[in-house]
Amino acid sequence: LIASTTLTSFASAAMAADVPSPNQYYWPKGMNLAKLRAHDAESDPYGADYYTNYHKKFEQLNLQEVRKDIEKVMLTSQPWWPADYGNYGPFFIRMAWHNAGTYRAIDGRGGEEGAQQRFAQLNDWPDNASLDKAKRLLWPVKKKYGEKLSWGDLIVLTGDVALNQMGFKTLGFVGGRPDDWQSELIYWGPGTTFFPNKSSFQVGQNGTLKHPLAATHMGLIYVNPEGPNGDPDPAKSAQMIRLAFGRMAMNDEETVALIAGGHTFGKAHGAHPNSCLSGPPVANGVEHQGLGWADHCIKGKQTADDASTSGLEGSWSADPIHFTTQYIDNLLNNDWVLGTSPTGAHQWHTKTDDKIAPDPANPNDPSKMRPIMMFTTDIALKNDPVYHKILARWAEHPNEFADAFARAWFKLVVRDMGPKSRYFGSEVPKETFVWQDPVNMPAKPINQADVRELRKLIAATGLSDRELIKTAWAAASSHRVTDHRGGANGGRLALMPQNGWAVNDPEELKTILPKLEKVRDSFNAHSARKVALADIIVLGGSVGIEDAAKKAGVKIQVPFAPGRGDATQDQTDVNSFNLLEPTADAFRNYYRADADNTPPLNAMVDKADTLGLTIPEMTVLLGGLRTLDINTGHSANGVLTKNPGALSTDFFTNVLTMDTRWEKVAGQEDLYEGFDRASGQKQWTATDVDLVFGANPELRAVAEVYASNDGKAKFYNDFVKAWTKVMNLDRFDLQR
Ligand code: HEM
């Protein structure tokens, strides 16, 4: 298998090459704000409007023309990476699957959108070996369509074209994935080595995998084909598959459909041993032009028989460039024996080793036929009783298999795109799935005059500013930009499981929501235009904030854009929504000391990252919200103001002043007391996520802006902007 690289050896190499090292290199436990810098548009060559405009550009494409261009590339073998059987289709499917398969349901990170597979480290993962060539083959198509076709969409469309060309009917193609321009900083695991190094294994003794991870090895998309940490034990391998595919939001049936569907096509490549290959793209010289895994054992003209990728070798089917049920039939109808590939990797062969599969370089030469093979992960599907039952049913009913594969593939490649309203193009399937988190939009939405009336009705409920603001925050801040799920839209704050999350103070919420629902019902009773609870919750936040600013003697307007809908409980998959529950929300000074939880400061940056906030936006929001007194459990921690409930810059002035002496509270992990230096009187309590705005130099620099005598107007302006951004994170209609 591909050589593993020690992560720290890259760091040492950077040091040796006179490259500036991030502070993290010297103080690994220090706070790293780098993630939040990615939310600035500056590194995007198309500028800040790219995200907004991409969809319009994409709509100009003639998808049929693009499909033809891709198909031409697929069926034209190139001498620098010859196509197996003259068809790059299977290779392209693997590329699309690996781009999508990084998706993690727990934090929504990974997935197709952004096309992160173009960048280190994903591009360099041992599991993505050779896929650098797949993307390079597609460059002429990308070049032709430029800004109109992102890499993310091109990769998915290519997978779709490949499946169609080889005789499989997909549900349809969805576009709308704007590209990233830099490698996203994602926590992929604690390991310092990549697969296949034994220490890259991330699963604990009792089969646990730390949240939010999904891959069982650092450097793999999901599981080791040879079995957990190279142990060719199909039963243990099945456990790993269930764990890893479950983290990708796939159930047993979807998992089997994907693996059986995928391995119907193509082959594994292990012509030469690992020692023949150079490092991954990131470690190769510039003369390789961004390609890795150069094979110096190839002598003479390269053929399809020369390819080395995983080190395993062979196809699963005797017809690897057509959609058939052969994978299932071959798996179930043969006795499989453990053996090795030419490079020594564990793989399984049939007892008779019949030569029934074509040679990739000479597919029409009967004298060169080869035996088929299976991985330990494939045998795992046969041996596991639940997976086996599914396979046996599909062997009898091939149409059910095709249907299940089509649905699972569609979910795989669009799961990280969020709701259906983010889908683009003329080929979007009509069917709605519960995993798309559907929302019902009012047939006749409200207008600005209605908003004025609703503001009055909300003010008359008697709900306090604090109650209104914290309710709006609870709803909107459940959004995560990583996979565009959650948010105020849908009004799911009133539904299970969100209405029971500890961070939302469920008992208090029970007293607030009925009053807002009453506003909705009384308005809808007399108006032809209908308002959703989701709109009322967000509008309530605007009403509360404007009033809270008034209490500080400042008149502000918090913009409100109507246009949300509500969902029903039936449209809400409780288990899948539970994954959105915050275990920490620094903006409400909430932290749950779960075993899997990251320390409070990391959790704060992570939450800000999932809200798509920049460093100044995080700072102004957190400081402003503290003065609004909306902490979970109404805790006083970090409420550094004598006038709680009035929107002010007090948090910043009081966290920066030298008049306060801070002391850690004995026996408490994350609690501090602030004493007036002159009188010795205790004034405040605070947590890590409060005091870091005085302690961390970068956050202190931003806090100083708002604490300065001339910073007030900027504070109100920036606070309202950042607040509105969070309220509208799921308003994809406004972003276009
Ligand atoms: C090939 C592993 C699931 C599609 C391969 C290869 C490995 C592998 C090691 C050979 C790579 C090479 O040497 O070229 C696994 C494992 C899986 C899994 C361990 C999960 C247990 C899937 C899924 C799909 C898929 C879900 C798609 C839906 C493919 C295709 C190929 C392939 C099409 C052939 C590529 C080619 O011909 O170049 N897989 N895979 N695999 N895989 Fe998977």
Boltz pocket constraint, residues with backbone or C-beta under 6 A from the ligand:
constraints:
  - pocket:
      binder: B
      contacts: [[A, 84], [A, 89], [A, 90], [A, 91], [A, 92], [A, 93], [A, 94], [A, 97], [A, 129], [A, 222], [A, 223], [A, 224], [A, 225], [A, 241], [A, 255], [A, 257], [A, 258], [A, 259], [A, 261], [A, 262], [A, 263], [A, 265], [A, 266], [A, 267], [A, 268], [A, 269], [A, 270], [A, 308], [A, 309], [A, 310], [A, 311], [A, 312], [A, 375], [A, 377]]
      max_distance: 6.0
